[in-house]
């Protein structure tokens, strides 16, 4: 007849007391289950909606903030401001971000418009109506008006500082032959490239062939004293052919104006390091020429601004793809604290998501308040009930103590008695709570959605044509459709843990009372 | 050889501003296997003495030894659990347990060696004291006073201790039942070799005992 057996006998043989206590636990359990169910559903809905969104973070210059800061400045003040607030993301910072274990891929992309020499671009299909290019007029050094023919660049050379791109991760680009450039290619500035399958097919190009491009119009060479055709010519070996699943939309109003380099078929991929090394000479020439031509402009006189491979690798915008969408907020928070400038910001583009998830946040907070109120009240009620019951059981405790039963075992018996009733009460509550949690949860959410202010501003972000939009937006329906109140095994486990926790806390004060009991006094009083 | 030896036990309390010395250098030796009765007028301190030597209370000063071992060294709780058993006037049974379960309770709690088939042993013990199985399965609150006291005695010997105390065990019983209970105590010493120390007012009880001891002036005197 150990303390567990005694507890069982007490519970089963003092049925009215057990029923009342069980009913209390049952009611408490129902409240807690509804609260936990609703809170968990709200959190899950947010998580699922967040997971639906891409785990993309943009680190870029906050032009709006800079404009706000400088809008009332004089030109001189403005120049000084920009000199004191470098708004470039350094390669060191980009590498630091890329090495973060949460990061999957970093797009530190460079877009270079080029002119193909050894091959033809893929036709866009708008050539008949395209009015881009054409002729334009300039005044020469003798004051004569000269007519020039403007040739549109036809190839977009995309570079990255790393050996992967978000487009490959997303399956937008797929290598169908050969390989992507490697870190070794980047480190060695290897003249290698990948071309689209359309370019390859049209020009009968294959792996191992060489392609030649020019970085600018031949006519522009005259601005660089001493520059030759070799300085603007780049030659690369094709190491890979990829398929780009992006397509143009002929119904788009801008379609007619598009240049060939804007076509997803006219993309060539190569390493950032190779292109920078190829363009460095001309960049330095331009700087030196500016130095001579504009002696009053401080920028050209400061040698620190002389172009270098390092400075050419700086970016004003990078896109970071994380492995887990749920890491986005923490990632943004962590890196915002270490941002190189207050005008360089990390943006997860989740303002809409945060605004839309407000009803769920309210629901979650409301549910958690209910849970804690119920738990605190339950502890107070059960403590009082147990303490009052103890008075009526003093005699029994005195008998047990006179038999040499330790006070710890007496407390353990009381705990087991409460725990048995609690487990039964909570088990019944799990069954009934599962049924009511869903309807209560849905009703509260409907009310929240109906009353919350979830007006969304129109999206003012503008993506340039043919520029990849890495972000995904969600709607209120996307979020609320994920809201489903279910009582998972985890919630059930939480109920039992919370219940036993309540019992444990509730037994504390009565236990202290028991510890102070003196068997002689009890027995003398009762006898 | 003594099973319980008292050495200079003192105990007093303050009553109405006056200090009352209940036990005054009380020394005594109780022999093994004997049936003792402690007599004395009301207020002489019999129950106080019993509560001290049964480990329910501690003396102000003095020592008492169980089988030659200082009880303080054994520990009062352990002493109550393994060395002695107490039978009270009010029986002190657990009301929500049956008679059999009350007896089993003593077997479960003691560290002494007890049989494994506790349920059967409990039934057998109760039957020995006149509680048949059908009654042994009843809640103790549904038994008569005499039956409850038999259950209390059965519980006392179930824990396999050598020393049994009883505080006015027949105080609530009629004369016929009183005699039956006293016979049981006698049997405990004769058949089971237990030492029984009974505090009582009753001459009928004391007549059955091997030794009659009187508490007088805070000390025990053999009559």
Boltz contact constraints between the chains, C-beta under 6 A:
constraints:
  - contact:
      token1: [A, 1]
      token2: [B, 101]
      max_distance: 6.0
  - contact:
      token1: [A, 1]
      token2: [B, 104]
      max_distance: 6.0
  - contact:
      token1: [A, 1]
      token2: [B, 105]
      max_distance: 6.0
  - contact:
      token1: [A, 1]
      token2: [B, 108]
      max_distance: 6.0
  - contact:
      token1: [A, 2]
      token2: [B, 108]
      max_distance: 6.0
  - contact:
      token1: [A, 9]
      token2: [B, 96]
      max_distance: 6.0
  - contact:
      token1: [A, 9]
      token2: [B, 97]
      max_distance: 6.0
  - contact:
      token1: [A, 10]
      token2: [B, 96]
      max_distance: 6.0
  - contact:
      token1: [A, 13]
      token2: [B, 96]
      max_distance: 6.0
  - contact:
      token1: [A, 14]
      token2: [B, 96]
      max_distance: 6.0
  - contact:
      token1: [A, 396]
      token2: [B, 94]
      max_distance: 6.0
  - contact:
      token1: [A, 399]
      token2: [B, 92]
      max_distance: 6.0
  - contact:
      token1: [A, 402]
      token2: [B, 86]
      max_distance: 6.0
  - contact:
      token1: [A, 403]
      token2: [B, 109]
      max_distance: 6.0
  - contact:
      token1: [A, 404]
      token2: [B, 77]
      max_distance: 6.0
  - contact:
      token1: [A, 404]
      token2: [B, 80]
      max_distance: 6.0
  - contact:
      token1: [A, 404]
      token2: [B, 81]
      max_distance: 6.0
  - contact:
      token1: [A, 405]
      token2: [B, 109]
      max_distance: 6.0
  - contact:
      token1: [A, 519]
      token2: [B, 56]
      max_distance: 6.0
  - contact:
      token1: [A, 520]
      token2: [B, 51]
      max_distance: 6.0
  - contact:
      token1: [A, 520]
      token2: [B, 56]
      max_distance: 6.0
  - contact:
      token1: [A, 520]
      token2: [B, 57]
      max_distance: 6.0
  - contact:
      token1: [A, 527]
      token2: [B, 89]
      max_distance: 6.0
  - contact:
      token1: [A, 527]
      token2: [B, 90]
      max_distance: 6.0
